[in-house]
């Protein structure tokens, strides 16, 4: 949502430029489609993740649009992207469209500040003419939409895809080895495969990796009965263990990795867990924002680090990601739908909370302004509106800082990517 006029910040000049000719728009469409096809051919998962992020931005502005229309405000523009216009159409009093640069989206509501020029016949429908609760609802609607999307994602995670449990001690086979130091290992010949879970050895449960190692090492040269779980089906195989020439202990020939559990629950329970997850995620997002602010010098050091610098990723708790980094993580081919839905939910919560920082040009800045104006009107005083020019230096400083972080974190994710 845009709440400051062109005269104040000069940030909307590109958004409201004169419409291009049909030939220019046609060339823009062709270029955009060619680029999109090439990217989708080379990196389909990355393009899919980027499309999801574009959808998130669209839903954010849809929240502002729907609530503004619902409380009687006049919305003149609803665009995805910035810069030169690619396509637009007018329906009623609103122009909808696409612009060249996919860097966000915006909704324009008339009369967002006292500096905006509004037709007298439309003044009653301007943002500034509405009551404080209505203004607050509209400016918070974008963040509320993010929380709603996160809640839906959490619900699908718990009820359909299964919530991953990373705290389990369960393990699965990550590698099957045929030899070791010249010794032939029996795992491959016994039919053990990557992804299998050896749940018992001679009837002794081996859910924990240490229990499995203990059972194997204590039986050198012995024939053992392995109970293997594969795709939810158990099967038993017999094999004779090898003997380590160094320690005399038994050898099977597998390496392990954590086996992540995915649990689904009935819808009522899923709804309850979703609200619990939402509350936890909001608290964690607040903490993350504070960590970012309190460790800003560390973030700057990482941004200024040279390519391939191992110190850039030493402490991931203070290592933020750019949009590119999030797309990289979300497009990891090893991730399943559970992990992607969890990431989608967490990103939405963080964006929703971050957007409510009480500084312009965040929506939280609009909420702070509306709240201050309401405070100045206390006791039945006349309508009070802040001069937007007084906020211009602060808004410019915040935008400069966000630009530095955006460009810097993009460089960081390209020069020193996180390897999960």
C-alpha positions, 0 to 999 in steps of 0.5 A: 500500500502506498501512503506518501505522495509523489511530491513528498518522496518522489518514489511513485513517479515511475509507477504513475508514468504515462502509459507506453504505446502498444508496440512498447508494451508488446515488446515488453511482454515478449521479452518478459515471456522469453526470459520467463521461459528460459528461466523456467527451463533452466531452473523450474523449482526456482521459478516456481518459488519466485512465482510463489513470492510474487503471489505473496506480494499480491495477496498482501496488497489484496488485503489492503484492497479488500479492506479499503473497499469494504470500509468505503475507501476509493482505490484507484490503482492495484498493480503488481510490479513497478516501473513502466506499465506492461498491461492494465485494464480499468474496472469501475474506479480502479485500474489493475495491471502489471509493470516491468519490475517484479519488485513488489506490488502496490495499492493506491488509496486516495487521500492517504495524507493531507498533502494529497489532492482529492476531488471534493466529491470523493473526499468522504471516501478518502483514507484521511476522512475515515475513522481511526479504527477503519484506517488502522484496519486498512493499514494492518490488513497486509500483515494480517493477510500474511498471518492468514496465509501462514495459518492456512499453510500450517493447517495443511502442513498438520492435516495433509502433508505432515509436520516434520519432527526434527527432534527424533533420534530415528535414522535411515541409511544414507550410504551403502558401502561395498568395501572398506579397507579392502574388506568386503561389506555385506550390506549391499549383498543383503539388499540394503538400500539408501533410505532404508531403516534398520529397525531391529537386529536379531529382534533387538530394536535399533530405532536409535543409531547408537543402539544399532552400532552397538548391536552390529559391533558386538557381533563380528562374523555372526549371521544376523537377522535384520528387520528393514523398513522400506516405504512403510513395509517391513521385511527381514533379511539374513546376512553375515557381518564382516569383521574389522581387522583393526578393532575386531568389531562387526561391520555391516557397511552403512552410513546414516542420516537423521530420519525425519518423521512426518505426522498428520492429525485430524483437522480439529487438532491441526487447527489447534496446532496451527494457531500454536505454531502461529503464536510461536512463529510471531514470537520468534519473528520478533526475536529475529528482528531484534537479533538483526537490529542488535547485531547489525554491525555483524550483518554489515561485516558479512555483507562486506565479506569477500566471496568464499569467506567461511566466516560469512556463515559461521553463526547462522542465527545472525545470518539473514537471507535475501529474497534470492536466498529464500528462493534458493532454499525453497527450490532445493530439490531434496526438500519435500512439500512439508518443508516447503509449506513450513518455509512458506508459513514462516516467511509469511509470519516474518514478513507480516511482523517485519512490515509492522515496524513503526517506521515509514514507509512500512505499514507499521509506520502508517499505523503509528501515524494514525495512532499518533493522530488519534492521540492528538484528537483525544478529548473531542479535539478537531481532526489532526493530521501530520504534515507528511513532509516532516516524515520525509527524511525518516522515510528516505533514511529507512528506504536507503537502509532497506536498499542497502540490506536488500542489495547487500544480502543479495550479494551475500547469498550469491557470494557466500551461499548457505549450504544446508 
